[in-house]
Amino acid sequence: MSRRPIALSPDLLRLQNEGYDIDIGDGFLLVRDVPFIDSQRAVRRGMLISTLKLSGDIAEKPDTHVCYWTGTHPCHADGSKISSIENSSAPQDLAPGVRADFTFSAKADYRDYYHKMTTYMGRISGEAAKLDPSVTACTFPVIPTGENESVFKYIDTATSRAGIGVINARLDGLRIGIAGLGGTGSYILDFVAKTCVAEIRLFDGDIFSQHNAFRSPGAPSIEELQAKPQKVTRFAAIYSNMRRGITVHDAFLEPDNFALLDGLDFIFVCMDVGSTKRALIEHVVNRGVPFIDVGMGVVVNDGRLSGIVRTTTSTADTRDSAARHISFAEGDVGANEYSSNIQIAELNALNAAMAVIRWKKLFGVYNDTRKEVYAGYSLASGETVVEGLA
């Protein structure tokens, strides 16, 4: 059965967020891996079961105080049976693959299923904790999702635990492009991959080389570098471990393949080739696609590195204001130490974080009081200059 009722029901979601191994099937709520004591005073694990009353996909107040149990009968820490919750019902098959060995009855006016299930588990697992204080029913299991259930291959419990699912859902369905998977582009991918966007489209025709390892997320092995993988396929393979919807284009963006950008809702421009970047920006502006341009300029100053890390946001409302901030300098010209210094991953990560935060502001995730067009962080002063519409 879909886990949608868990996501929509605060009491069920609380059980999941606290690490209980819960599931729904055939009208029952299941809690697996509940520790208990058997008659030999050994700690074992069983499954607590309750009928689940739903209104649509939302759990209502429990309509019965009865629970079921799969496993041997739970005992007190001294090995005697917990008779206070015992019911004389015979074992029964509740649903395909779900068998109740015992029926429990602990009468109370349960407010919701969190109240009901934790009350039973307190009585059962509390005895186990007397013998082994480390045992718990909060096992934090990995929860896979179905192909049509989520863009993630396992549930985003970080969002649900924070209670910000409604806010993060404002990115749901978006199709995002990342033009260039160098240092900053790869960190942008790392951040965007953890959002609920429908598609992340990657563009880069380069191979992942040894110098890339020092300004990208993660730690590739010697063997991986020796294999010389293409950047897009390497990063797609990594992030496809956790999510769906990553599309790769193993090619440098040029005017003759700009059609690959069609259908995107937003683009992160992470390119340092001036002429091609100028043509790409003209292309997306003509099609009304918003984008953020990233970049940095780092120089040696008195034996130390200094410079600016910047983001420029171009939307239908900010085209003119943004245009004067976008650099079209070629990446290997001038006194730009960035082109030769490969060990500044923290600047790439900072640049990516600035860009992704700004993108999330555009789509209502973060508050946006300045309507930022340009932001530049100075390495030397630690100050951030922001120009906006407000």
N, C-alpha and C positions, 0 to 999 in steps of 0.2 A: 504494500500500500504506500501511497505517497506520504512523505514526511511533512507535507504542507500543514496538517493540523498542529504539528509541533511548532512550526515557525509562527503560526497565527495565535496560539494559545499560550498566554503568559505563564500558566502553571506548568505546562509541559515543557515550554522553552526553558524555564528555570531549572527543571530537572536536568535537561540536556546541558545547560551552561555550567551547572555545578559538577558535571562529569559523570552523571549516572548513565549507564548503557541502556538507553530506552529505545523502544521500537513500537510500531503500531501494526497490527495485523488482524484482519477478520473481526473487527469490532473490539479488540482487546488492546490494552496498554501493557507492554512487557518491560520489566526491568531485569536485565541479566546481570550475572556476576555479583550477586548479593552474598556477602560472606555470612556464614552461620556455623554453629557448633553441632556436631553429630553426637550420638550417644556414646562414642568412644573418646569424646572431648578433643576431636580433631577439627581443625578449621577447614571447612569446605565451602563450595559456592553453589547457589541455587538461583532460581528465577521466580520473581514475584509478579503476579498477574492480576489485572483488574479489568472488568468490563469497562468500556470507554463510551460515554454518552457524548455525542457530537451534535451541534447545531450547524449544519453546513460543514465547514472545516474547522470549527472552533469548539473546543471542549466546554461542556457545561458542568455544572456542579454534579459530583458523583451521585448516582441514584441508588446506590447500595453501599453498605459498609463492608461487604464481603470481599475478600481477596483469595487468590489461589496461589498454589506453590508447587514448583517442580523441583524435586530433590527429596532427600530423606528429611524426616521431621526435624525442625530446628530444636535445639536443646539449650538449657542454661549452661553456664560455664562449668557447672559440676557434672554435666552429662545427663541431668534429668530433663524430661520433655517440657517444653514451654506449653503448658496446658491451658493457660489463660486465653489463648487465641484459637484453641483447637475446636474443630467442628467435625462432626461424625460422618460427613459425606464421603462417599466412595471415590476412588480415582476416576477421572473422566477425561475424554478427549474433547478439548474445547474448540479446536480448529485443526486443520491439517498441519501436523508438525508441532502442535502445542498441546501438551498433556499436563493435566493438573493431578499431582499425586495427593495433594491435601487441599482442603478448603479451610480458610481462616475466617474468624469472626471477631473483630474488635470494634464494638459498637461506639460510634461517635458521630457528631454532626460535622462531617468533613467539608471544609470550605471549598476545596478544589482538589485536583489530583496530586498536586505537590504535597498538600497537607496529608492526604490519605496515604500515599506511598511512603513518605518519609516517616510517618508515624509507625507503620508496620516495620519498615527497615530499622528504625530505632530500636524496636523491641527485639528484632531478630539479630541484627549485626552488633548491637550493643553488647550482647553476651559474648560474641566472638572477640570483640575489642578488649574484653576483660582478660582473655588469654594472650592475645597478640594485638597490642595497641596500634600496630602499623596497618592492620587490615582495614579496608574501606570499600564501600560500594561505588565510590567515585573513582572510576578507573579511567576516565577520559578516553574512551575508545575512538579510533579513527572512524568517521562516518562517511562512507562513499555516497555519491549521488548518481542518479541515472542520467542518461544522455539528454533527455528532454526536461530534466528537473532543474539543472543549474549549469552555468558556464564553468563552474568549478567542479573538479572531479571528487572533491570531498567538501563537506559543509564549511562555510566561512564562520566558524564559531567565534572568531575575534570580533566580528561585527555584531553577532547576536549577543555576546557577553557584554558588549558596550552599550547595547540597546540603541544602535544608530542605523538599523536596517532601512528605515524609511528614508533617512537622509542619503545614505549610500546608493539607494535604489534610483536616485536621480541620474545616475550614470548608466542605468540599465538600458541595453539595446543600442548604445552608441557604437559607431564604427570608427576606430582610431588608426591613423597612420603614423609610423615613425620613419622618417626619411633620413637614414644614416644610423648605423649601429656601432659607432665608435664609443669612446668612453661615456660621454653624456647620454647618447642614444640608448646604450645598453642599460644604464641606470634608470632611464625613463621607462624602458620596458619592464625592469624589475618592479617599479612602483605601479605602473598601469596594469600589469598582469594580476595584481592583487585587488583590482576593482572588478565590478560586475559588467564591464562593457562587453558587447556581443562579439566584437571582432577587433583584433590587433593585427594590422597589416604591416609587415616589415619589408624595408627596401635597403639593400646593400649588396654590391657585387664583389666585395672584398673577401679575402680569407681571414680567419682568426689567427693572428701571428703572435709571436712571443711578446712583443711590446704591448699588444692588446691586453694580455693577461694582467698587466700592472695598472690598468686604468678601467677595468670592468669588474662587475660583481663576480664573486666566486673565486675559486682557486683551481685552474685547470692543471692536469697532470702533464708530465713530459710527453707521455705517449699520446695524449690528446693533441698537444701542440705539434708533435711530429707528424700527425695525420693531416695537418693543415686543413681543417674543416672550413667550409664557407660560414661566414658569420651568421647569416640568417638561419641556416639549417641547424647550426650549433645551438643558438639561443632558443630557437623554436623547440628543439628537443628538450632542453632544460625546463622551459616554462610550461611545456605541454604535460609535464608530470603533474602539474596542479590545476591546469585549466584547459578548456576547449576554446576554439575560435581564433587560433593563431594562423595567419596566412603569410606565406613567405614569397618574396620575389628576389631571386638571386641575380640581381642586376643593379647597376648604377642608374639612378633616374636621369633620363635625358629627354629632351623635347619629343623625341619619337616614341617614347613609352609613357608619357605623362597620363595617358588614358588609364594606366594602372591605378591612378589615384581616384578614379570615378567612384562615387558612392560613399566616400568617406565623410564623416560628420566633423572631423577635426584632424589636424596634422601637426605633429611636432617636427620642426625643421631643424635637423642636426647635421647640417652640411657645411663644409668649409671651402667648397669650390665656387668661387664668386660668380662666374658666368652662368653656370648651370643653376646655381641657387637663385639668381636673378630671374632666369626663365621660369623656374618652378614657381616662384612666388607670384610672378605675373599670371601664370596659369591658374593658380588656386584663387587669386584675388578676382580674376575674371569670372570664376564660377561661384563666387560668394562663399568659399569655404574658410572658416576661421582657422588661424594657426598661431603657434608660438615659435619664435625663432630663438635659439639658444646660442651661446658663444662665450668666449673669454679671451682676454688679452693679458698675457703674463710676460713680464720682462725682468731682467736682472737689474737690480738697483742697489748699488753699494754692497755687492756680494750676496744679496738676498733677493728672493723672488717677490715681486709685487704686481699688482694689476687689478683687473675688474672681471667679475663674473656677472653676466647679464642675461636677462630674458626680455623679449619684446613681444607683446600680444597684439595681434592684428585681427580685428573683427569688423563687421560691417560698420560699427560705430567708431572704430579707432584707426581706420586705414591710413589717413593722412598723418595722424600723430605718430603712428608706429613707423611709417616709412623712413623717417629721418634717423631712426635708431638702428636700422638693420644694416649690418656690415656685409659688403660683397667682396672683401679682400680675399685673395687667394690664400690658402692655408700655409703655404711655404714661402711667403715673402715677408720682408720687413724684419724688424727686431722682435719677433714674436717667439718667445722661448717655449711656448706651448707646443710648437711643431717639433721640437727636439727633446723636450722633457717629458718622459713617459710615466713618471712616478708621481702623478698628482691626482690620483683617484679621488681624493676627498673633494677636489674642486669639481670634477665631473659629477660626483654624487650631489654636491651642493647645487650645481647648475641644474641638474635633473630635478632635485627636490623643489627648487624655486619654480621651475616650469610646471611641474605636476600640481603643486599647490595653487598656482595661478589658474591652471585649467579647471581644477575642481571649484574654484571660486566662480568661474564663468558659468558652471552648471549647477550652482546653488548648494554645493556641499559645504563650503566654508563661507563665512560672512565676508562681504566685499564692500568696504566703505569707500575705498579710494578709486575703484574702477581702474585698476592699474593698467597702464600701457607699457611702461618701461620700469625695470628694476635693475639696479647695478650695485653689486656688493664689492666694496673696496677691501682688498686684502690688507693693505697697510693700516688703514684707520679702523677697520671693522665696522664701518658704517654702510648702511644701505640707502641709496638714493632711489626714491620712487616718484615717478610722474604718472598721474592718472587724470581721469576726466572729472573727478570730484575732489 
